[in-house]
């Protein structure tokens, strides 16, 4: 699912703001009550942004787009081969 660019910018910026607030609260909070939960949340945020960066690179760079299409074709060929061998 690829939302329009304006909607994607709003989604990304709101996500950045939410995680930035969590990070600032984590840094400046005097007592470490929710240390495990905030650490877990920040790791999820890092994974999210790494995925979004790879997705953006894939959309902008035709080399990566072609690579993704090639990998999908390979998966489809493997699926067809396994279906064909199971029928025998």
N, C-alpha and C positions, 0 to 999 in steps of 0.2 A: 504494500500500500504506500503510494507516494502522494502525500497531500500537496496542494498548491504551495508555491514558494512563500507567500505571505503567511499562510497558516503554519507552515513549517517553522518560519522564523519566530512566530509567536510562541509555538510549543517549545522550541529550543531555548528561547530567552527566558520563558517562565520557569523551565526546568533548571536553567543555570542559576536564576535568582533563588529558587527554593534550596538548591544544594549549597549555594554560597552562604545563605543565612544559616543553614545547619553547620557549615564549616566554621563560620565566625562564632556561633554559639559554642561549638566544641572547643575552640581555641580560648575563648575568654570566660568560659564557665569556671568558677572557682572550685566547685565540687564536681567530681567525676562520677555522677550518679548513673548516667546513661552512657558510659564510655563504650561498652560493647555494642550497643544499638547504633550509636552515631558512627562508630568505626565501620560497622556492617553497611550502613546507609551510604557512607562515602565510597566504599568499595563498589557498591552497585552503581553509584553515579559515575565513577571512573569507567566501569565497564560499558555503561550506556553511551558515554561520550566517545569512547574508543570505537564502538560499533557505529555510531553516527558519523564519525570521521571516515571510517572505511566505506560506509555507504555513500557519503558525499564524494569521495575520491572515485568510487566506482561509477557514479553518475557523470562526473565531469571528465574523466579520462577515458577515452575510447579503448585504450589498451586493456584496462581493467574490465571494461564492459564486455569486450570480446572474450576475455579470459573467463568471466562468469558465464557467458553463453556457452563456451566450449565445455566447461565443467558440467553444466546442465545437460548438454547433449551427451556427454560421456555417461552421466547417471542414467539418462533415458535408454541408452544403448545397453547398459548393464542390466537394467530392469527388464528390457525386452529379451535379453539372452537368458536370464534366470527364469522368466515366464515360459520361454520356449523350451528350455530343458526340463522344466517341471511337467510340461504337457506330455513329454515322451514317456 
